[in-house]
Amino acid sequence: MKTVASDSAISWDPVSVDDARAARERTREITVRTPVVRFDYDTDAEIYLKLELLQPIRSFKLRGSSNAILAAGRAGLADGVWTSSAGNMAQGVAYAARAIEVPAVVYMPDTAPQAKIDNVKRYGGEVRLLPVMEWAEVFRNRSNPGGSGVYIHPYSDPLVMAGNAVIGLELLEDLPDLDAVVVPWGGGGLCIGIASVIKTLRPECKVYACEVDTGAPLAAAFEAGKLVDVPFTPSFVDGISSPFVNQEMWTLAQELVDGSLVVTRAQIAAALRSIVERNRVVPEGAGATAVATALAGMAGDGKIACIVSGGNIDVQTLVTILEGGVPS
C-alpha cells in the first residue's frame, strides 16, 4: 500500500489482498478470528453478525492497532506510541503497546464514555482528555498536542486498514456467497479495509457504510458529490459520527463503497436491544448500527453481513436501552 503526500494532502491505495494476508499472520497471536452467526430475527434478508466485539478489547480496533504496532516493533517505538480516539482505538493501542512493552499515550474527547477511559488505563495507556472539537481536529492535522512518539492514526493509516481488512478475508471464507456487507463508518478505516478485500475477491458484493444521523458526513458527501462538513452532536453512538470525512478516505470511498446508509438513534437502540434479546451478545451503539440499517431494509435482500464492531457500552446506557429508552 503506497502513499503519495504533498503539503496539503495524503492519499492511500486500497489495501491489497497480500497486505491483508500479511496482517493476519502478523497479528495472529494478539487478535482472534471472530465468529459469524445468523441473526435470530425474521426478515426477508439473511442477516449475519460478524462479532468483532469478541476481540480481547471488545472491538475490531485491536486488528489495526496491533498490525501497526507489531510492524513497527519495539525498536521502532523507542519513544512510545500515541493515538487520538473516542475509546476503542485508544484501547487497541494501549493493549498492543503493552504486549511489546512500549508506552502509549491516548488523546480522548472529554465526552468519551467512562468505561472506555477506564479500560485504556487498565491496559496501561496514559489518557489525556481534550474538548471534543479540539480532539476532532487532531484527525485533520495529525498534530500531537504534546509529547513525543509515533502516531498511529485510528483509521487513515495503511497498516491500520490492512489489519481491518483481515475481517474481509474471514467473511468471504465463512460466507463466500455474500450479497452485501454493512460496515459502521467512523473515520472509514474499517469500511475501507473490508471493502478493499471484498471488491477484489467478490466484486459483485455490495459494501455499504452506515452512519447515525447525529453526524453523517459520508452520506452527505455522496449526496453532494464532494466533501461537506455537517452538523455533529455527540450521542451514545460514540464509536462513529463526525462532522467531516478526511479527503483521502473520501477518495477511497468513492472507489470502493456503494453508499452510506443513515439511521436514527432510536433505530440503533431498537437494533441493539434486539441483538441482546435474540443472540445474547451486547454491542455498543456503533456496533448495532449496521444491524439497524439491515432491519430497516436499506441493504436489500439476500445474504447480508453486519459488522458488530464493538461492545464497550456504559452499563447505564445499556440499562436505558433494555428498558425501552433511547439514550442521548
Secondary structure, DSSP 8 states (H G I E B T S, - for coil): --EEE-SS-EEE----HHHHHHHHHHTTTTS----EEE--S--SSEEEEEEGGGSTTSBTHHHHHHHHHHHHHHHHTTT-EEEE-SSHHHHHHHHHHHHTT--EEEEEETTS-HHHHHHHHHTT-EEEEE-HHHHHHHHHH---SS--SEE--SSS-HHHHHHHHHHHHHHHHH-TT--EEEEE-SSSHHHHHHHHHHHHH-TTSEEEEEEETTS-HHHHHHHHTS---------S-TTS--S---HHHHHHHHHH---EEEE-HHHHHHHHHHHHHHH-----HHHHHHHHHHHTTTT-SSEEEEEE-B----HHHHHHHHTT----
